[in-house]
Amino acid sequence: MGCADIAIIGGGVVGCAIARELSRYELDVVLLEKEAEVGFGTSKANSGIVHAGFHSDRGTQEARLCVEGNKMFDALCGELAVPFRRNGSLLVTKTRSDMSELERLLSQGIHNGVPGLKILSGQQVLDLEPNLSRDIVGGLYAPTAGVVSPYELTMALAENAQANGVRVITSCEVTGMTFADGGRLKRLKTSRGDIIVRYVINAAGLFGDDIAALAGGGRPFRIIPRKGEEYILDRRVGSLVTRTIFPMPTPNSKGILVIPTADGNIMIGPTAVEVESKYDLGTTRGGFEEIFRATRDLVPSLDARDIIASFAGLRAASDRHSFIIERSPGVRGFINVCGIESPGLTASPAIARMVAGMIGEEMALKPKRSFNPERRLAPRFREMSTAERRRAIARDPAFGRVVCRCELVAEAEVVDAIRRGARTLDGVKFRTRAGMGRCQGGFCTPRVMRILARELGVSMEDLTKRGGASFLVVSKHADAGTAGIYGRDEGDECGAGMGAR
Ligand SMILES: Cc1cc2nc3c(=O)[nH]c(=O)nc-3n(C[C@H](O)[C@H](O)[C@H](O)COP(=O)(O)OP(=O)(O)OC[C@H]3O[C@@H](n4cnc5c(N)ncnc54)[C@H](O)[C@@H]3O)c2cc1C
């Protein structure tokens, strides 16, 4: 695979934000991602909240990067044409004795630099969110909190980085390293060949400790996966709340929330349970019951019959209980960006800026004159007026062929997604929403598959849901563990009949 000035290991939101930030400079940057597409790790499976920053402990690096990252979202999502809404958040309680804790969070938020925070009475909370329980006695309002589509953001960052010269190489797992005299890293071994590099940025999420260990000198930290299950409700009830509703936080999480997503659904969750395996992505009956109990306590009209999909994500919590953004103690030219649990999505643009600053301390960064921060807006048939639809169909008849009925996605949008880099059914789903509606792909899956096969010039048998052995058709790949259409959602005991991320 030749050489590069900088290799970024991991195409999650953090690695992609770093790639895009470094694409501003005259550098040869390569991003290596083991999955079939970027964003297929934790970055596709989270709550999508751009946190205000009052939850983070006073004065910590997390607090600084969260508040700084939050401020960057309007400009960033504007440039990248990614859905983002500053819908605000309300942390609410039914217990009078919690009011002192609300005051503490208010003061922590003010100290962290969060603007506009306000304590509200129970009535003021209900005036803003009439579907909340009548027993709410007060809340902390944070107007700067927002919601973003986390997978669209990750894919857009990679697409823009690529447009500005970064080589994004997917299905490429880093498996080893060799070193020159003096401890400087020389070569990365990958499943697609070796690459000679000057600097490495380890943004491998859950596997960040394994990558750090490849650099020698033992394991400088350990990643302990913490699972969060989430349940998505039909768009029909998408206006149940307009702000993100938090309960009082627990010692290891922000609690179980009611989230109006950037896509217009309500999502409830997540749980927070330490698990052994970095592959344990199953949802559980226990998780479902815990989430419903907690969220119905806040929004009594929530109805389990409105659930259309469930998924679980794994937070890459570290044994240091904080973000780890530091030069490797043992290897020159190696930066660890690990342990990026929540609010890592929020902090990602600020983390990227910080890492570029660390690189800038080691080599001169010359701005690239041709850098273009903007990404072309993806067409959205659903959001077009009748006149716009007519014009789009006249320009390209593929806009007249609706592929996904629930989300009203046209064939032209699927083709556009594939031209931007989608290679799998999930890649199309995350870019267009085809398959994310009430029927969860029952109608559109074969249609999207036909378009994917045609545009990529492959057979239907070669198509996968999300890369690897997740083949969609039982066929010549039968021995490779195929489970027929939809592939496998392992361990999803509660998800039967539902979609999953
Ligand atoms: C349930 C849940 C809810 C959350 N909610 C929020 C929220 O609302 N707001 C918020 O700010 N944050 C939230 N977070 C946290 C946020 O999702 C993470 O901080 C963020 O996604 C971390 O991004 P990352 O790039 O570090 O990791 P990842 O997205 O996991 O990316 C790491 C990438 O590295 C790749 N990789 C690993 N090993 C190798 C290798 N050897 N070679 C090549 N590639 C490799 C992986 O395939 C993966 O794509 C939540 C997390 C969870 C689990």
The ligand as a Tripos MOL2 file, in Angstrom:
@<TRIPOS>MOLECULE
LIG
   53    58     1     0     0
SMALL
NO_CHARGES

@<TRIPOS>ATOM
      1 C1        -25.1380    3.4220   23.6120 C.3       1 LIG1
      2 C2        -24.2280    4.6090   23.3890 C.ar      1 LIG1
      3 C3        -24.7540    5.8880   23.3870 C.ar      1 LIG1
      4 C4        -23.9130    6.9760   23.1920 C.ar      1 LIG1
      5 N1        -24.4590    8.2170   23.0900 N.ar      1 LIG1
      6 C5        -23.6800    9.2860   22.8450 C.ar      1 LIG1
      7 C6        -24.2610   10.5580   22.6760 C.ar      1 LIG1
      8 O1        -25.4690   10.7090   22.6860 O.2       1 LIG1
      9 N2        -23.4310   11.6140   22.4980 N.ar      1 LIG1
     10 C7        -22.0810   11.4820   22.4820 C.ar      1 LIG1
     11 O2        -21.4040   12.4870   22.3740 O.2       1 LIG1
     12 N3        -21.4960   10.2640   22.5660 N.ar      1 LIG1
     13 C8        -22.2720    9.1700   22.7380 C.ar      1 LIG1
     14 N4        -21.7180    7.9230   22.8290 N.ar      1 LIG1
     15 C9        -20.2740    7.7830   22.6640 C.3       1 LIG1
     16 C10       -19.8780    7.8060   21.1920 C.3       1 LIG1
     17 O3        -20.6720    6.9030   20.4470 O.3       1 LIG1
     18 C11       -18.4100    7.4180   21.0690 C.3       1 LIG1
     19 O4        -17.6600    8.2800   21.9030 O.3       1 LIG1
     20 C12       -17.8620    7.5350   19.6650 C.3       1 LIG1
     21 O5        -18.6930    6.9020   18.7370 O.3       1 LIG1
     22 C13       -16.4650    6.9240   19.6380 C.3       1 LIG1
     23 O6        -15.9650    6.9920   18.3330 O.3       1 LIG1
     24 P1        -14.6100    6.2600   17.9400 P.3       1 LIG1
     25 O7        -14.2860    6.7310   16.5860 O.co2     1 LIG1
     26 O8        -13.6210    6.4620   19.0240 O.co2     1 LIG1
     27 O9        -14.9670    4.7040   17.9840 O.3       1 LIG1
     28 P2        -15.6170    3.7550   16.8600 P.3       1 LIG1
     29 O10       -16.7900    4.3610   16.2270 O.co2     1 LIG1
     30 O11       -15.8250    2.4270   17.5170 O.co2     1 LIG1
     31 O12       -14.4910    3.6590   15.7570 O.3       1 LIG1
     32 C14       -13.3360    2.8580   15.9000 C.3       1 LIG1
     33 C15       -13.1130    2.1770   14.5760 C.3       1 LIG1
     34 O13       -11.8730    1.4940   14.5880 O.3       1 LIG1
     35 C16       -11.9930    0.3450   13.7770 C.3       1 LIG1
     36 N5        -10.9190   -0.5850   14.1260 N.ar      1 LIG1
     37 C17       -10.7560   -1.2670   15.2730 C.ar      1 LIG1
     38 N6         -9.6550   -2.0450   15.2140 N.ar      1 LIG1
     39 C18        -9.1020   -1.8510   13.9940 C.ar      1 LIG1
     40 C19        -7.9650   -2.3810   13.3390 C.ar      1 LIG1
     41 N7         -7.1550   -3.2790   13.9260 N.pl3     1 LIG1
     42 N8         -7.6980   -1.9770   12.0690 N.ar      1 LIG1
     43 C20        -8.4980   -1.0710   11.4490 C.ar      1 LIG1
     44 N9         -9.6030   -0.5470   12.0280 N.ar      1 LIG1
     45 C21        -9.8990   -0.9240   13.2880 C.ar      1 LIG1
     46 C22       -13.3820   -0.1690   14.1510 C.3       1 LIG1
     47 O14       -13.9030   -1.0480   13.1770 O.3       1 LIG1
     48 C23       -14.1760    1.1230   14.2720 C.3       1 LIG1
     49 O15       -14.8620    1.4760   13.0930 O.3       1 LIG1
     50 C24       -22.5210    6.8020   23.0250 C.ar      1 LIG1
     51 C25       -22.0000    5.4990   23.0130 C.ar      1 LIG1
     52 C26       -22.8400    4.4140   23.1820 C.ar      1 LIG1
     53 C27       -22.2960    3.0270   23.1170 C.3       1 LIG1
@<TRIPOS>BOND
     1     1     2 1
     2     2     3 ar
     3     2    52 ar
     4     3     4 ar
     5     4     5 ar
     6     4    50 ar
     7     5     6 ar
     8     6     7 ar
     9     6    13 1
    10     7     8 2
    11     7     9 ar
    12     9    10 ar
    13    10    11 2
    14    10    12 ar
    15    12    13 ar
    16    13    14 ar
    17    14    15 1
    18    14    50 ar
    19    15    16 1
    20    16    17 1
    21    16    18 1
    22    18    19 1
    23    18    20 1
    24    20    21 1
    25    20    22 1
    26    22    23 1
    27    23    24 1
    28    24    25 2
    29    24    26 1
    30    24    27 1
    31    27    28 1
    32    28    29 2
    33    28    30 1
    34    28    31 1
    35    31    32 1
    36    32    33 1
    37    33    34 1
    38    33    48 1
    39    34    35 1
    40    35    36 1
    41    35    46 1
    42    36    37 ar
    43    36    45 ar
    44    37    38 ar
    45    38    39 ar
    46    39    40 ar
    47    39    45 ar
    48    40    41 1
    49    40    42 ar
    50    42    43 ar
    51    43    44 ar
    52    44    45 ar
    53    46    47 1
    54    46    48 1
    55    48    49 1
    56    50    51 ar
    57    51    52 ar
    58    52    53 1
@<TRIPOS>SUBSTRUCTURE
     1 LIG1         1 GROUP 0 **** ****
